[in-house]
């Protein structure tokens, strides 16, 4: 594990307390192995109306915007005032859920997938409340996953608000074993 510009980075994840810089196409991290049990946590506030179309907050991908490995997960914002959170669920490469937002309100997101009784449970929590939960009957592991803050395919969210306290855990099992030993 090492630290660079406020980031704590390892092969299995990264985190940054405080504000996270966003710019279109900014590839900030990659991992060889993305597990079918993961967690992404972050805080976000939208301070201004979004003109035009979609804005990218962050995007984990094997290299493409869409298709297999395209959104694992990805979060966008829409000018109609909703977050658009996408992941591959039950064979749908673009399984997305909308969550409405208000300007100048803080939101804490937890996007995760973990196994319980042999089933992969995909979950989106907002401000501590489970917003969406589903059994993913086709959980996958991915190779060569990249994290973009913001992605190269859409305009960046940067001028319209703030992303902070980002934590990405690519493998919950490996991470929990690490913490058990230390």
N, C-alpha and C positions, 0 to 999 in steps of 0.2 A: 504494500500500500504506500502511496506517496501523495504529497499535497502540492498543488500548483495553482497559483492565483485564487486561493480560497477553496479550491476543489480538493476533496479527498477521493482518490481514484485507486481502484483495484481492478483485477480481471473480472471480478464478479459484480462490480457495481461502482457507483460514484455518488457523491453527495456534495451539496454546497449550501451552507447556511447563509441567509441573506439574499440579496438581489442576484438574479441570474441574467447575464447579458444575452440578448437575442439579436440575431441578424440572419437574413435570408441565406440559406445554404451553409450555415456554420456547423460543420461536422466536429463535434467536441469529444467523442468517445466511441470506442468500439469494443466488442467482446467476441471471442471465438465461439462461445457457447451460451445460448439463451435457453433457459430451462422452461419446462411447462409449468413450473411454479415460480412466480415472480411477483414483484411489487414495485409500483411507481407512486411516489408521494410528492405533492407539491402544493404551494399556495399561489393563488392568482387573484388579481383585482383588475377589473376593466374600468378605466378612468374616463374614456371618451367613446363616443359613438364610432362604430366601424363603417367607413365608407366603402363602396364598391362591393367586393365579394369576400370569399373566405380568407381568413388569416390563420397562419400556422403558429401554434404555440410550441409544440415539440413533436418529433416523429422518430420512432424507433423502427428500423427497416433493414431488410437484407439488401436493399439497394434501389427498390422501385417505390413509386407512390402507391400503386394498387397491385393486386394479385397476391399469390402465395408469398408470405413474408413481407408484404408491403406495409402493413400497419400492425405493429406488435408491441405496444399500442401506438396510436397517434392521437393527438388532440388538436382540434381546430376550433375557431370561433366564427360564428356567422353573424352578419349585420342584423339579422332578425332577433338578436339577443339570446343566442344559445351556444353553449359549449357542445361540441360534436366529438364524442369519444369513440374510437374505433379499434377493433381487434378481430382476430379470426376466431369465430365461434361456430361449432357444428358444421364445418365445411364452408361457411360463408366468409370469404376473405375480407369483406367490407361490412362487418356487423357493427353498426353504429347506434349510439344512443344520444339523444338530445337532453341537455339540462339547461333550463332557462337561467339567465343571470340578470342582475340589476347593476347599474353603474355604481361605482364607488363602494361596493360591498366585497368583503374578503371571503374567499372560498378556499377550503382545504380539501383536496382530492386525494383519494387512495384508490388506485386501480390495481387489482391483484388477481392472481389465479393460484389456488392452493388445492391440494388433494385432501379429501375428507371421505372416509369409508370407501376408498378406491375411486371416487368420482372427482373430476376436476371442476372446481367451483370458481367461476369468473365473477368478480364483484367490482362494483363502482360505489364508493362511499363519498359523500359530500358533507363536509362539516360534521363528521362523525356518524351520520345516518346512512344506512344502506339505501342507495338510490335504485340500484339494479343488481340482480344476482341471477345467474343461470348455470345449469350444469353444461359444461362443454364436453360433448361426447367424442370430440376429435382433437384433444389437446396435442400440440406439437412442440418439439424443441427445434431451435433454429441455429444455424451456423453463421458466423461473420455478420453480426448485427451491429448497426451503426446508429448513433444518436445524433440527430440534427436539432439545433436550437436556432432558428426555425428552419423548416425544410426548404429545399431548392425549388419546389413546385408551386408554392403559394407565397403571397406577400407575408411578411413577418408581422406578428402581433405587437412588436416592440413599441411603436409610437402610441399605442392605445391603452397601455396598462403595464402591469408588472408581474413577472414570474419570480417566485422566491422559494427558498428552502426546498430545493429539488433533491430527491433521493431516489435512486434507481438500484434495485437489487435484481440482478439477472438470474439468480439461482437461490431461492429461499432455503432449500435444504443445505446447500454448501455453506451459506451464510450462517445458518443456525448452528451448524457443526463448528464453524470458526469461533462463534461466540461462546459455545460450550467449553472449548479448549482454553480460551483466554479470559 
